[in-house]
Structures are given as structure tokens and as C-alpha cells.
Amino acid sequence: MKLSVYLYGQPVLRKVAQNIDKEYANINQIVSDMFETMYASEGVGLAAPQIGLPINLIVIDGDVLAEDFPECTGFKRTLINPTIESYGDEKVSIEEGCLSLPGIHESVSRPTSITIKYLNENFEPKEEKLSGFAARIVQHEYDHLEGKLFIDHISPIRKQLIKSKLTSIIKGKTRCSYKVKAQSK
């Protein structure tokens, strides 16, 4: 089932998410719905807070980016209770966007590599070293679990320049091709 993507201004996007266990109600259905929602929204990643759930859960499918970023070939994951164990020293700035911030794209500096531990959809422990755009996708989605958005990584001047766009999102004046939940008025 396609779920609504929560937009900027929704309080859940600023909450630190909580760990879950395999007893969490309907977890398999939630994961399935998150993938369906992500695909319908033409995203490559979706974190549970973006559908209104303050839990440590991310779905990713970067395969659509494989032509430009070969490291994303077959990069489809469910990350439960992820923790980034380490960040590489090298950083690069690349433009990012977010389903929760429609129409906003800004250059964000992030480490080019990470090591992450997580549980997969079967609650089996995994550890991976990721680099390039795959690492960026995970860092972007991981921020959502920490109550952060990619705009938190941009300069105060850039934030000022996008203030009217942010206000439009909060006021529900943003058009999206996917189902959304704007801040309650």
C-alpha cells in the first residue's frame, strides 16, 4: 500500500527514532509498504520517520542510479536499527534532494565512505563498508533517524535563500506527484 510521505514541518521528522525488534507489529508489511511508497515517489531511499513512524528503519534501492554510479548496482537494502560505525576522511559535495522537501535541492558535503552495521529484513546482523553514492544514500536516510534533514548541512546563507520554499511546504502550498502529509494547519 502506498503511504503518505511526511513533509517538512511534520514533528516526526525532527524526532530521534527508536530501535525495534522482530516483534514490532506488522514489520514485514511496513517494509513492503515503504518500498512501494518509495518507488511510487521515484525515490531511492525512504526512512520510517518519512511515513510517520519514529522507528529505526530504512529502505533503499539505488539500482536506478547504477548507470551514473556503478556502486549502486544491485544496492537494495532494508536497514533495521542501523548504526554508522565509522566515516571516511575524504568528503565530497553533491546536490541532494528529499521526498520530504519537494522542490529543494542543495549541495551537501558528506564523507565518501562509511562502515555501517544493521539488521536486515530477517533481523540478521550485517556489516558493510560502503563508498561513493551508496554511502551518500545511507547517510542521507540515516540522518532522518537522527531527526536531521539534508538542509541541516547547508550554510545559513543557503538556508535563508530557501526559506520561502520551506514556508510553502509548511503551508501545504507545494505540489507533489506522490501522496503526502503536510503539517496540520
Buried (B, 14 or more C-beta within 10 A) or exposed (E): EEBBBBBBBBEBBBBEBEBBEEEBEEBEEBBBBBBBBBBBBEBBBBBBBBBBBBBBBBBBBBEBBBEEBEBBEEBEBBBBBBBBEEBBEEEEEEEBBBBBBBEBEBBBEBBBBBBBBBBEBEEEEEEBEBBBBBBBBBBBBBBBBBBBBBBEBBEEEEEEEBEEBBEBBBEBEBEBEBEBBBBEE
